[in-house]
Amino acid sequence: MNKTLLSFGHGFSACALAKRLTPQGWRIIGTTRSAKKMADIAASGVEPLLWPGSDISELVARIPHLLISAGPDASGDPVLNALKPQIADAAAGLRWVGYLSTTGVYGDHQGDWVDEDTALAPSTKRGLARVKAEAEWQTIRDLPLHIFRLAGIYGPGRGPFAKVRGGTARRIIKKGQVFSRIHVDDIAQALELSIASPQQGAIFNLCDDDPAPPQDVIGYAAELLGLPLPEAEDFETADLTPMARSFYAESKKVRNDRAKEQLGWRPKYPDYKTGLAAMLLDIE
């Protein structure tokens, strides 16, 4: 197998995958829009590429693995907008294409369970854009596409500890609200398993086993730090920006059985408590 991967929008999840693959001899090329990020990408053992701004048609034509982390914007999917004909031409020769989507495509289920067969009914603009992007990727004939619908991502450098320590964490309580989440290392594990055993057309939810109210996560972070529990705030009267309020527009619990059954995936951090405890050990 040609151990080369082209990573579009090389960000948090892609970096975690690279940490697993580069020690195995993989060559990974990661694109970024920011010249300021190129040095950090290079320091991680990944070859940085400023894109848009570089002609990467030749890379698309010969690299057998593609990972798409770049999200859609108002004009649609940025990778397909720029490279759909080239990707379509290369499709039959590709071994694996991973598209990182979101569980936001399912919309609001008032705290009930959803799985990969649940109808897509996003209630936010972000979710609707992801549904459209997924559908456009699925139109490319012979593409070995794998869609990964990610729950809320946390991990090193991305978690509640800084805000709890700084006194800015907020325990917003909305009755019945529940979220699924996932540690970034568990995303990377699932992607690695999928690359090793491609299943063209597969769709997987990636989340842990313990959907929980967001205020519980903040409370446990405070407990781990030995700090006072942030005061509870009622969602209806809390002073929130429209963006912050939109994150409470959907409540659902996400099933991950398919990834376990078809990929042999077992999350290292099956709940937020084990994930946060491990993060705190790394910080300290």
C-alpha positions in Angstrom: 0.0 0.0 0.0 1.3 3.4 -0.9 1.5 5.1 2.5 0.8 8.7 1.3 -2.1 10.8 2.4 -3.2 14.3 1.3 -5.0 16.1 4.2 -7.2 19.0 3.2 -7.6 21.6 6.0 -5.1 19.9 8.2 -6.5 20.7 11.7 -7.1 19.1 15.1 -8.4 15.7 14.1 -6.0 15.4 11.2 -3.0 16.2 13.4 -4.1 13.4 15.8 -4.3 10.9 12.8 -0.8 12.0 11.6 0.6 11.2 15.0 -0.5 7.6 14.6 0.5 7.3 10.9 3.9 9.1 10.6 5.7 6.6 13.0 4.6 3.9 10.6 6.3 5.5 7.6 3.4 7.4 6.2 4.0 10.6 4.2 1.4 13.1 4.9 0.8 16.4 3.1 -1.4 18.8 5.0 -3.0 21.9 3.5 -3.6 25.1 5.3 -4.9 28.6 4.4 -2.5 30.2 6.8 1.2 30.7 6.1 1.6 31.2 9.9 0.6 27.6 10.6 3.0 26.0 8.2 5.9 25.9 10.6 3.8 24.1 13.2 2.6 21.6 10.7 6.2 20.9 9.5 7.3 20.5 13.2 4.8 17.6 13.5 6.3 15.7 10.7 3.7 16.6 8.1 4.6 18.4 4.9 2.8 21.8 4.9 1.2 23.1 1.7 -0.4 26.5 1.4 -3.8 25.9 -0.3 -5.6 27.6 -1.9 -2.7 29.2 -3.5 -0.9 26.1 -4.9 -1.7 23.9 -7.9 -2.3 20.5 -6.3 -4.0 18.8 -9.3 -0.9 16.6 -9.8 -1.0 15.5 -6.1 -4.7 14.6 -6.3 -4.0 12.5 -9.4 -1.4 10.3 -7.7 -2.0 10.2 -4.0 -4.2 7.3 -3.0 -5.6 8.6 0.3 -7.5 11.8 0.9 -8.7 13.2 4.2 -11.1 16.2 4.0 -11.4 18.2 7.2 -12.2 21.5 5.6 -15.7 22.5 6.3 -18.2 24.0 3.8 -18.8 27.8 3.7 -21.4 30.0 2.1 -20.3 28.9 -1.4 -20.3 25.2 -0.6 -17.5 22.7 -0.1 -14.1 24.4 -0.8 -12.4 21.2 -1.9 -15.1 20.3 -4.4 -15.5 23.8 -5.6 -11.8 23.9 -6.6 -11.1 20.3 -7.5 -14.2 18.2 -8.2 -13.3 17.4 -11.8 -9.8 16.3 -10.8 -11.1 14.2 -7.9 -13.7 12.6 -10.2 -10.9 11.8 -12.7 -8.8 10.2 -10.0 -11.7 8.4 -8.2 -11.2 4.9 -9.5 -7.5 4.9 -8.6 -8.0 6.2 -5.0 -7.9 3.7 -2.2 -9.6 5.7 0.6 -11.3 9.1 1.0 -12.4 10.2 4.4 -14.8 13.1 4.8 -15.2 14.6 8.3 -18.8 15.7 8.8 -20.8 16.3 12.0 -23.6 14.7 14.0 -25.3 18.1 13.5 -26.7 16.6 10.2 -29.4 14.8 12.3 -30.9 17.9 13.8 -32.8 18.1 17.0 -34.3 14.9 18.5 -35.3 16.2 21.9 -32.8 14.0 23.7 -33.6 10.8 21.8 -31.2 8.4 20.2 -30.0 8.7 16.6 -27.9 6.4 14.4 -26.5 6.4 10.8 -30.0 5.4 9.4 -31.7 8.4 11.1 -33.1 10.8 8.5 -31.0 13.9 8.1 -33.0 17.0 9.3 -30.5 19.7 10.4 -31.9 22.7 12.3 -28.9 25.0 11.9 -27.2 26.5 8.9 -24.0 24.6 9.8 -25.8 21.3 9.8 -27.6 22.1 6.5 -24.3 23.0 4.8 -22.8 19.6 6.0 -25.8 17.7 4.5 -25.3 19.4 1.2 -21.5 18.8 1.3 -22.0 15.1 2.1 -24.5 14.7 -0.8 -22.1 16.4 -3.2 -19.2 14.1 -2.3 -21.5 11.1 -2.7 -22.3 12.1 -6.3 -18.7 11.3 -7.5 -18.8 7.9 -9.2 -16.3 5.2 -8.0 -15.1 7.3 -5.2 -14.1 5.2 -2.1 -15.8 7.6 0.2 -16.1 7.2 3.9 -18.2 9.7 5.9 -17.4 10.2 9.6 -20.1 12.2 11.5 -18.2 13.6 14.5 -19.8 14.6 17.8 -18.4 17.5 19.8 -14.6 17.1 19.8 -12.3 17.7 22.8 -8.7 16.8 23.6 -5.4 18.3 24.4 -5.7 22.1 24.3 -9.4 21.9 23.6 -11.4 21.3 26.7 -13.0 23.1 29.7 -10.0 23.4 32.0 -8.7 26.8 30.9 -12.1 28.4 31.3 -12.7 26.7 34.6 -9.3 27.9 35.9 -9.9 31.3 34.5 -13.3 31.6 36.1 -15.1 32.1 32.7 -16.7 28.6 32.5 -20.5 28.7 32.5 -22.9 26.0 33.5 -25.8 26.7 31.2 -28.7 24.5 32.1 -31.4 23.7 29.6 -34.0 21.1 30.6 -33.5 17.9 28.8 -30.4 19.0 26.9 -27.8 16.3 26.2 -24.8 16.2 23.9 -22.5 13.5 22.6 -18.8 14.1 22.4 -15.6 12.4 21.4 -11.9 12.6 22.3 -9.7 13.5 19.3 -7.5 10.4 19.8 -10.5 8.2 19.4 -11.3 9.9 16.1 -7.8 9.2 14.9 -8.0 5.6 15.9 -11.2 5.1 13.9 -9.7 6.8 10.8 -6.6 4.6 11.0 -8.8 1.4 11.2 -10.9 2.6 8.3 -7.8 3.3 6.1 -6.5 -0.2 6.9 -9.8 -1.7 5.8 -11.7 0.5 3.3 -15.5 0.1 3.0 -16.6 2.2 0.0 -19.7 4.2 0.8 -19.5 3.6 4.6 -20.9 6.2 7.1 -19.9 6.1 10.7 -20.9 8.1 13.7 -17.9 8.8 16.0 -18.8 9.6 19.6 -18.2 8.1 23.0 -20.6 5.9 25.0 -21.9 8.5 27.4 -24.0 11.4 26.1 -24.3 13.9 28.9 -25.6 17.3 29.7 -23.0 20.0 29.1 -23.2 21.3 32.7 -22.1 17.9 34.0 -18.9 18.2 32.0 -18.1 21.6 33.4 -18.9 20.4 36.9 -16.6 17.4 36.6 -13.8 19.6 35.2 -14.1 21.8 38.3 -14.1 18.8 40.6 -10.9 17.5 39.0 -9.2 20.9 39.5 -10.5 21.2 43.0 -12.2 24.4 42.2 -15.7 25.7 43.1 -18.6 24.6 40.9 -19.5 27.5 38.5 -22.9 28.9 39.3 -25.8 27.4 37.4 -27.5 29.7 34.8 -30.9 29.0 33.2 -30.7 28.8 29.4 -33.8 30.9 28.9 -32.4 33.9 30.8 -28.7 33.5 30.2 -26.9 36.2 28.3 -25.6 34.3 25.3 -24.5 35.3 21.8 -26.6 34.0 18.9 -23.7 31.6 18.1 -23.5 30.3 21.6 -27.3 29.9 21.8 -27.3 28.0 18.6 -25.3 25.2 20.1 -28.3 24.5 22.4 -30.7 24.3 19.5 -30.3 20.5 19.2 -30.4 17.7 21.8 -29.7 14.1 20.9 -27.8 11.0 22.0 -25.7 9.4 19.2 -25.1 5.7 18.7 -21.7 4.5 17.7 -22.4 0.7 17.3 -21.7 0.6 13.6 -18.1 1.8 14.0 -17.5 -0.8 16.7 -19.0 -3.6 14.7 -17.6 -2.8 11.3 -14.2 -1.2 12.2 -13.5 -3.0 15.4 -13.2 0.4 17.0 -13.1 0.7 20.8 -12.8 4.2 22.1 -10.0 4.7 24.5 -12.0 7.3 26.3 -15.6 5.9 26.4 -16.9 8.7 28.5 -16.0 12.3 29.3 -14.8 11.5 32.8 -12.0 9.2 31.5 -11.1 11.7 28.8 -10.9 14.7 31.0 -8.9 12.9 33.7 -6.4 11.8 31.0 -6.2 15.4 29.7 -5.5 16.7 33.2 -2.6 14.3 33.6 -1.1 15.5 30.3 -1.4 19.1 31.4 0.2 18.5 34.8 
